[in-house]
Amino acid sequence: MNRPVAFLLLSLGGGFAGLMWWCLVDFIVVRVLPYPDYVHELDWLIAAFPAGWFLLALYVFRTSSIVHAIALAAGATVIASLLALGLIFAVGFGFHLSMGGQL
């Protein structure tokens, strides 16, 4: 796979994967844990997503030079994180409220 296609797939796929990750963690917090007492217990999982996505992108770009691999992985991770944030604002809050969560 060439680098522009991989970059595009990592950026767009990462945005949707970030939304799905947030929805999974939100479901666990609202439905599994005593809500709202433990609402911030799994916040570290949300913060870990960009780090994990960066490592995945770094693996995908492993055949490039180290400087290019880091730059491409960081760029794809930033775009994916911003897209995920936008999707969470657009769709995720409705998901949160539909499960009985409160803002």
PyMOL commands that set and color helices and strands:
alter all, ss='L'
color gray80, all
select helices_A, chain A and resi 3-32+43-60+66-98
alter helices_A, ss='H'
color red, helices_A
deselect
rebuild
show_as cartoon
